[in-house]
Amino acid sequence: MSIKTVIFYLLLADSISCNLMVVFGAKWYIQHFRVFSRWFPPAKGWALYYLILVLWIGFLLFQTHQLF
């Protein structure tokens, strides 16, 4: 397993957890992480854009046969 694969899977897990947090735990996030929520507010648009970007990078790595 290459370093590119490991980094991709870490980014994929982060983007999925970000989307789950925005959809199901935005109120909890704002209450418990006030400092971070001022700089990084839970916004559905940015979370979805992040997931799409990570999936696109994974698709490109898969097409060049560097993901597996």
C-alpha positions in Angstrom: 0.0 0.0 0.0 1.5 3.3 -1.1 1.6 6.6 0.8 -0.8 8.0 -1.8 -3.4 5.4 -0.9 -3.0 6.0 2.8 -3.4 9.7 2.4 -6.4 9.3 0.2 -8.2 7.0 2.7 -7.4 9.4 5.5 -8.9 12.3 3.5 -11.9 10.2 2.6 -12.6 9.3 6.2 -12.2 12.9 7.2 -14.6 14.2 4.5 -17.2 11.6 5.3 -17.0 12.4 9.0 -17.2 16.1 8.2 -20.4 15.5 6.3 -21.9 13.3 9.0 -21.1 16.0 11.6 -22.7 18.8 9.5 -25.9 16.8 8.9 -26.4 15.2 12.3 -24.2 17.0 14.8 -23.9 20.7 13.9 -25.6 21.9 17.1 -23.3 19.7 19.3 -20.2 20.9 17.3 -21.1 24.6 17.9 -21.8 24.0 21.6 -18.6 22.0 22.4 -16.1 23.6 20.0 -16.9 27.3 20.1 -13.5 28.5 19.1 -13.3 26.2 16.1 -16.9 26.8 15.1 -16.2 30.5 14.7 -13.4 29.8 12.2 -14.9 26.7 10.7 -18.7 26.9 10.8 -20.6 23.7 10.0 -21.8 24.5 6.4 -23.4 21.8 4.3 -22.2 23.3 1.0 -18.5 23.3 1.9 -18.7 19.8 3.4 -20.3 18.5 0.3 -17.7 20.3 -1.9 -14.9 18.7 0.2 -16.4 15.2 -0.2 -16.7 15.7 -4.0 -13.1 17.0 -4.2 -11.8 14.0 -2.3 -13.8 11.6 -4.5 -12.5 13.3 -7.6 -8.9 12.9 -6.5 -9.6 9.3 -5.7 -11.0 8.8 -9.1 -8.0 10.3 -10.7 -5.6 8.2 -8.7 -7.6 5.1 -9.6 -7.5 6.0 -13.3 -3.7 6.3 -13.1 -3.5 2.9 -11.2 -1.8 4.5 -8.3 -4.5 4.0 -5.7 -4.2 0.3 -5.2 
